[in-house]
């Protein structure tokens, strides 16, 4: 079944900061997620930490487990699923925050779907702007989402998680092999000297 995103979720924009995103008081208790922090559904680096008192109505802007971030500027439209850790996080205005209706669709499945070619092609085709493209909330709301039965959503998420874990392990193995190769080569050089 194909359903428009606005029927499956609530969509809002992230928090709009006035000026630079930085802690002014030395208390850093809230992480601010920005598009540069996320790629391919993963956090790349530690996000900027700020004093939560800088954010009006902080509790209304805190991200909850199951929330999905989707960058609304640029060409990548990276998405990120908020997990259940204890870190207080808010999203910058460069993100849409998507809260899936759990009775309609699994948040994990929706996060997976948003990173797939059909969704990315739709987002790219509906973005506007010449130098810096941006996506409107209205365009995002119209995204057609394939919604299979719950057991199929769960199977897709489980398989995607296994593949992601395998990819991480393969990258670690490649790095270890590179270290071993270099150590072996230097051992040969030292023996020859």
ZADO-1210 file (C-alpha; in nm, 4 decimals, padded with zeros to 6 digits):
<atoms>
<atom x="00.0000" y="00.0000" z="00.0000" code="UNK" pos="1"/>
<atom x="00.1282" y="00.3489" z="-00.0873" code="UNK" pos="2"/>
<atom x="00.0391" y="00.6279" z="00.1566" code="UNK" pos="3"/>
<atom x="00.1407" y="00.9946" z="00.1733" code="UNK" pos="4"/>
<atom x="00.3835" y="01.0729" z="00.4551" code="UNK" pos="5"/>
<atom x="00.1532" y="01.3275" z="00.6211" code="UNK" pos="6"/>
<atom x="-00.0988" y="01.0473" z="00.6898" code="UNK" pos="7"/>
<atom x="00.1689" y="00.8389" z="00.8624" code="UNK" pos="8"/>
<atom x="00.3447" y="01.1000" z="01.0726" code="UNK" pos="9"/>
<atom x="00.3588" y="01.4418" z="01.2302" code="UNK" pos="10"/>
<atom x="00.6185" y="01.6690" z="01.0683" code="UNK" pos="11"/>
<atom x="00.7739" y="01.9837" z="01.2150" code="UNK" pos="12"/>
<atom x="01.0931" y="02.1797" z="01.1640" code="UNK" pos="13"/>
<atom x="01.3801" y="02.1853" z="01.4092" code="UNK" pos="14"/>
<atom x="01.4572" y="02.4720" z="01.6451" code="UNK" pos="15"/>
<atom x="01.5505" y="02.8082" z="01.4936" code="UNK" pos="16"/>
<atom x="01.8465" y="02.9640" z="01.6712" code="UNK" pos="17"/>
<atom x="01.9057" y="03.3367" z="01.6681" code="UNK" pos="18"/>
<atom x="02.2714" y="03.3676" z="01.5768" code="UNK" pos="19"/>
<atom x="02.5500" y="03.1159" z="01.6206" code="UNK" pos="20"/>
<atom x="02.4900" y="02.7781" z="01.7842" code="UNK" pos="21"/>
<atom x="02.7260" y="02.7797" z="02.0825" code="UNK" pos="22"/>
<atom x="02.7146" y="02.7561" z="02.4591" code="UNK" pos="23"/>
<atom x="02.7320" y="03.0966" z="02.6232" code="UNK" pos="24"/>
<atom x="02.7259" y="02.9995" z="02.9893" code="UNK" pos="25"/>
<atom x="02.9642" y="02.7058" z="03.0144" code="UNK" pos="26"/>
<atom x="02.6838" y="02.4599" z="03.0981" code="UNK" pos="27"/>
<atom x="02.6582" y="02.2123" z="02.8131" code="UNK" pos="28"/>
<atom x="02.3654" y="01.9804" z="02.8743" code="UNK" pos="29"/>
<atom x="02.1850" y="01.9658" z="02.5369" code="UNK" pos="30"/>
<atom x="02.3222" y="01.8385" z="02.2048" code="UNK" pos="31"/>
<atom x="02.2240" y="02.0301" z="01.8908" code="UNK" pos="32"/>
<atom x="02.2120" y="01.8094" z="01.5831" code="UNK" pos="33"/>
<atom x="02.3022" y="01.9738" z="01.2532" code="UNK" pos="34"/>
<atom x="02.3225" y="01.8184" z="00.9040" code="UNK" pos="35"/>
<atom x="02.7037" y="01.8120" z="00.9164" code="UNK" pos="36"/>
<atom x="02.6774" y="01.5722" z="01.2145" code="UNK" pos="37"/>
<atom x="02.4926" y="01.3010" z="01.0195" code="UNK" pos="38"/>
<atom x="02.5621" y="01.0895" z="00.7128" code="UNK" pos="39"/>
<atom x="02.3984" y="00.7662" z="00.5956" code="UNK" pos="40"/>
<atom x="02.1935" y="00.7388" z="00.9131" code="UNK" pos="41"/>
<atom x="02.4969" y="00.7605" z="01.1431" code="UNK" pos="42"/>
<atom x="02.6366" y="01.0306" z="01.3701" code="UNK" pos="43"/>
<atom x="02.9720" y="01.1364" z="01.2255" code="UNK" pos="44"/>
<atom x="03.0984" y="01.3432" z="01.5152" code="UNK" pos="45"/>
<atom x="03.0021" y="01.4768" z="01.8525" code="UNK" pos="46"/>
<atom x="02.7338" y="01.7405" z="01.8043" code="UNK" pos="47"/>
<atom x="02.7645" y="02.0928" z="01.9417" code="UNK" pos="48"/>
<atom x="02.6631" y="02.1076" z="02.3079" code="UNK" pos="49"/>
<atom x="02.4732" y="02.4072" z="02.4456" code="UNK" pos="50"/>
<atom x="02.3140" y="02.5275" z="02.7661" code="UNK" pos="51"/>
<atom x="01.9513" y="02.4145" z="02.7538" code="UNK" pos="52"/>
<atom x="01.8371" y="02.7438" z="02.9065" code="UNK" pos="53"/>
<atom x="01.9160" y="02.9067" z="02.5682" code="UNK" pos="54"/>
<atom x="01.6198" y="02.7226" z="02.4140" code="UNK" pos="55"/>
<atom x="01.2718" y="02.8588" z="02.4773" code="UNK" pos="56"/>
<atom x="01.0235" y="02.5829" z="02.5685" code="UNK" pos="57"/>
<atom x="01.3059" y="02.3262" z="02.5675" code="UNK" pos="58"/>
<atom x="01.0784" y="02.0302" z="02.6455" code="UNK" pos="59"/>
<atom x="00.8740" y="02.0976" z="02.3310" code="UNK" pos="60"/>
<atom x="01.1892" y="02.0729" z="02.1184" code="UNK" pos="61"/>
<atom x="01.3638" y="01.7756" z="02.2805" code="UNK" pos="62"/>
<atom x="01.3914" y="01.4773" z="02.0495" code="UNK" pos="63"/>
<atom x="01.2355" y="01.1517" z="02.1644" code="UNK" pos="64"/>
<atom x="01.3241" y="00.7914" z="02.0778" code="UNK" pos="65"/>
<atom x="01.1673" y="00.7086" z="01.7416" code="UNK" pos="66"/>
<atom x="01.1869" y="01.0647" z="01.6075" code="UNK" pos="67"/>
<atom x="01.3407" y="01.0816" z="01.2613" code="UNK" pos="68"/>
<atom x="01.5489" y="01.3740" z="01.1391" code="UNK" pos="69"/>
<atom x="01.5595" y="01.4583" z="00.7699" code="UNK" pos="70"/>
<atom x="01.7855" y="01.7354" z="00.6419" code="UNK" pos="71"/>
<atom x="01.5835" y="01.9922" z="00.4499" code="UNK" pos="72"/>
<atom x="01.8666" y="02.1707" z="00.2685" code="UNK" pos="73"/>
<atom x="02.1312" y="02.0500" z="00.0263" code="UNK" pos="74"/>
<atom x="02.1324" y="01.7514" z="-00.2040" code="UNK" pos="75"/>
<atom x="02.1759" y="01.4539" z="00.0301" code="UNK" pos="76"/>
<atom x="01.8585" y="01.4584" z="00.2431" code="UNK" pos="77"/>
<atom x="02.0249" y="01.2498" z="00.5149" code="UNK" pos="78"/>
<atom x="01.7983" y="01.0930" z="00.7724" code="UNK" pos="79"/>
<atom x="01.8706" y="00.9832" z="01.1289" code="UNK" pos="80"/>
<atom x="01.6626" y="00.7832" z="01.3766" code="UNK" pos="81"/>
<atom x="01.6823" y="00.8952" z="01.7397" code="UNK" pos="82"/>
<atom x="01.7500" y="00.5970" z="01.9643" code="UNK" pos="83"/>
<atom x="01.6745" y="00.5456" z="02.3305" code="UNK" pos="84"/>
<atom x="01.9914" y="00.6801" z="02.4923" code="UNK" pos="85"/>
<atom x="01.9803" y="00.9393" z="02.7700" code="UNK" pos="86"/>
<atom x="02.1321" y="01.2298" z="02.5755" code="UNK" pos="87"/>
<atom x="01.9142" y="01.5406" z="02.5568" code="UNK" pos="88"/>
<atom x="01.9037" y="01.6447" z="02.1917" code="UNK" pos="89"/>
<atom x="01.7341" y="01.9050" z="01.9773" code="UNK" pos="90"/>
<atom x="01.7438" y="01.9438" z="01.6011" code="UNK" pos="91"/>
<atom x="01.8474" y="02.2636" z="01.4276" code="UNK" pos="92"/>
<atom x="01.6081" y="02.4265" z="01.1791" code="UNK" pos="93"/>
<atom x="01.8010" y="02.2554" z="00.8982" code="UNK" pos="94"/>
<atom x="01.6036" y="01.9399" z="00.9799" code="UNK" pos="95"/>
<atom x="01.2490" y="01.8250" z="00.9616" code="UNK" pos="96"/>
<atom x="01.1541" y="01.6226" z="01.2689" code="UNK" pos="97"/>
<atom x="00.9255" y="01.3362" z="01.1694" code="UNK" pos="98"/>
<atom x="00.7296" y="01.1549" z="01.4383" code="UNK" pos="99"/>
<atom x="00.5796" y="00.8370" z="01.2908" code="UNK" pos="100"/>
<atom x="00.2362" y="00.7289" z="01.4072" code="UNK" pos="101"/>
<atom x="00.3322" y="00.3848" z="01.5480" code="UNK" pos="102"/>
<atom x="-00.0063" y="00.2312" z="01.4663" code="UNK" pos="103"/>
<atom x="00.0432" y="00.3311" z="01.1020" code="UNK" pos="104"/>
<atom x="00.4154" y="00.2625" z="01.0446" code="UNK" pos="105"/>
<atom x="00.7273" y="00.1565" z="01.2339" code="UNK" pos="106"/>
<atom x="00.9638" y="00.4515" z="01.2977" code="UNK" pos="107"/>
<atom x="01.2614" y="00.2263" z="01.2177" code="UNK" pos="108"/>
<atom x="01.1045" y="00.1199" z="00.8889" code="UNK" pos="109"/>
<atom x="01.0201" y="00.4801" z="00.7984" code="UNK" pos="110"/>
<atom x="01.3790" y="00.5883" z="00.8734" code="UNK" pos="111"/>
<atom x="01.5014" y="00.3068" z="00.6478" code="UNK" pos="112"/>
<atom x="01.2530" y="00.4015" z="00.3733" code="UNK" pos="113"/>
<atom x="01.3651" y="00.7664" z="00.3785" code="UNK" pos="114"/>
<atom x="01.7186" y="00.6580" z="00.2842" code="UNK" pos="115"/>
<atom x="01.6070" y="00.4506" z="-00.0164" code="UNK" pos="116"/>
<atom x="01.6250" y="00.5549" z="-00.3828" code="UNK" pos="117"/>
<atom x="01.2494" y="00.6051" z="-00.4423" code="UNK" pos="118"/>
<atom x="01.2264" y="00.8446" z="-00.1465" code="UNK" pos="119"/>
<atom x="01.5533" y="01.0228" z="-00.2298" code="UNK" pos="120"/>
<atom x="01.4497" y="01.0614" z="-00.5944" code="UNK" pos="121"/>
<atom x="01.1162" y="01.2120" z="-00.4867" code="UNK" pos="122"/>
<atom x="01.2869" y="01.4498" z="-00.2420" code="UNK" pos="123"/>
<atom x="01.5402" y="01.5617" z="-00.5054" code="UNK" pos="124"/>
<atom x="01.2691" y="01.6124" z="-00.7669" code="UNK" pos="125"/>
<atom x="01.0597" y="01.8205" z="-00.5248" code="UNK" pos="126"/>
<atom x="01.3407" y="02.0348" z="-00.3828" code="UNK" pos="127"/>
<atom x="01.3653" y="02.3930" z="-00.5005" code="UNK" pos="128"/>
<atom x="01.6498" y="02.6398" z="-00.5338" code="UNK" pos="129"/>
<atom x="01.9445" y="02.6850" z="-00.7650" code="UNK" pos="130"/>
<atom x="02.2556" y="02.7237" z="-00.5500" code="UNK" pos="131"/>
<atom x="02.1281" y="02.5669" z="-00.2296" code="UNK" pos="132"/>
<atom x="01.8313" y="02.3395" z="-00.2732" code="UNK" pos="133"/>
<atom x="01.5733" y="02.3141" z="00.0015" code="UNK" pos="134"/>
<atom x="01.2705" y="02.1017" z="00.0658" code="UNK" pos="135"/>
<atom x="00.9383" y="02.2451" z="00.1778" code="UNK" pos="136"/>
<atom x="00.7249" y="02.0810" z="00.4425" code="UNK" pos="137"/>
<atom x="00.4407" y="02.0564" z="00.1891" code="UNK" pos="138"/>
<atom x="00.6631" y="01.8646" z="-00.0549" code="UNK" pos="139"/>
<atom x="00.7766" y="01.6292" z="00.2224" code="UNK" pos="140"/>
<atom x="00.4184" y="01.5692" z="00.3350" code="UNK" pos="141"/>
<atom x="00.3363" y="01.4484" z="-00.0170" code="UNK" pos="142"/>
<atom x="00.6105" y="01.1831" z="-00.0200" code="UNK" pos="143"/>
<atom x="00.4552" y="00.8505" z="-00.1261" code="UNK" pos="144"/>
<atom x="00.5600" y="00.5838" z="00.1254" code="UNK" pos="145"/>
<atom x="00.5358" y="00.2100" z="00.0596" code="UNK" pos="146"/>
<atom x="00.3738" y="00.0638" z="00.3723" code="UNK" pos="147"/>
<atom x="00.3918" y="-00.3170" z="00.3858" code="UNK" pos="148"/>
<atom x="00.2383" y="-00.5195" z="00.6722" code="UNK" pos="149"/>
<atom x="00.4064" y="-00.4822" z="01.0138" code="UNK" pos="150"/>
<atom x="00.5825" y="-00.8207" z="00.9979" code="UNK" pos="151"/>
<atom x="00.7382" y="-00.7229" z="00.6637" code="UNK" pos="152"/>
<atom x="00.8487" y="-00.3849" z="00.8060" code="UNK" pos="153"/>
<atom x="01.0133" y="-00.5700" z="01.0974" code="UNK" pos="154"/>
<atom x="01.1904" y="-00.8119" z="00.8611" code="UNK" pos="155"/>
<atom x="01.3222" y="-00.5263" z="00.6475" code="UNK" pos="156"/>
<atom x="01.4513" y="-00.3385" z="00.9541" code="UNK" pos="157"/>
<atom x="01.6157" y="-00.6541" z="01.0944" code="UNK" pos="158"/>
<atom x="01.7903" y="-00.7252" z="00.7642" code="UNK" pos="159"/>
<atom x="01.9007" y="-00.3628" z="00.7248" code="UNK" pos="160"/>
<atom x="02.0426" y="-00.3666" z="01.0799" code="UNK" pos="161"/>
<atom x="02.2360" y="-00.6877" z="01.0092" code="UNK" pos="162"/>
<atom x="02.3812" y="-00.5456" z="00.6878" code="UNK" pos="163"/>
<atom x="02.4790" y="-00.2214" z="00.8632" code="UNK" pos="164"/>
<atom x="02.6524" y="-00.4180" z="01.1418" code="UNK" pos="165"/>
<atom x="02.8302" y="-00.6349" z="00.8839" code="UNK" pos="166"/>
<atom x="02.9494" y="-00.3230" z="00.6984" code="UNK" pos="167"/>
<atom x="03.0900" y="-00.1783" z="01.0231" code="UNK" pos="168"/>
<atom x="03.2697" y="-00.5047" z="01.1007" code="UNK" pos="169"/>
<atom x="03.4135" y="-00.5251" z="00.7489" code="UNK" pos="170"/>
<atom x="03.5456" y="-00.1686" z="00.7752" code="UNK" pos="171"/>
<atom x="03.7079" y="-00.2549" z="01.1092" code="UNK" pos="172"/>
<atom x="03.8636" y="-00.5644" z="00.9512" code="UNK" pos="173"/>
<atom x="03.9996" y="-00.3586" z="00.6599" code="UNK" pos="174"/>
<atom x="04.1542" y="-00.1099" z="00.9052" code="UNK" pos="175"/>
<atom x="04.3116" y="-00.3928" z="01.1095" code="UNK" pos="176"/>
<atom x="04.4548" y="-00.5538" z="00.7961" code="UNK" pos="177"/>
<atom x="04.6020" y="-00.2192" z="00.6935" code="UNK" pos="178"/>
<atom x="04.7663" y="-00.1885" z="01.0379" code="UNK" pos="179"/>
<atom x="04.9056" y="-00.5449" z="01.0175" code="UNK" pos="180"/>
<atom x="05.0356" y="-00.4879" z="00.6633" code="UNK" pos="181"/>
<atom x="05.2115" y="-00.1660" z="00.7668" code="UNK" pos="182"/>
<atom x="05.3594" y="-00.3273" z="01.0789" code="UNK" pos="183"/>
<atom x="05.4856" y="-00.6209" z="00.8719" code="UNK" pos="184"/>
<atom x="05.6373" y="-00.3901" z="00.6082" code="UNK" pos="185"/>
<atom x="05.8171" y="-00.1858" z="00.8739" code="UNK" pos="186"/>
<atom x="05.9428" y="-00.5066" z="01.0341" code="UNK" pos="187"/>
<atom x="06.0923" y="-00.6075" z="00.6971" code="UNK" pos="188"/>
<atom x="06.2509" y="-00.2635" z="00.6573" code="UNK" pos="189"/>
<atom x="06.3999" y="-00.2773" z="01.0078" code="UNK" pos="190"/>
<atom x="06.5409" y="-00.6277" z="00.9516" code="UNK" pos="191"/>
<atom x="06.6987" y="-00.5205" z="00.6218" code="UNK" pos="192"/>
<atom x="06.8682" y="-00.2177" z="00.7800" code="UNK" pos="193"/>
</atoms>
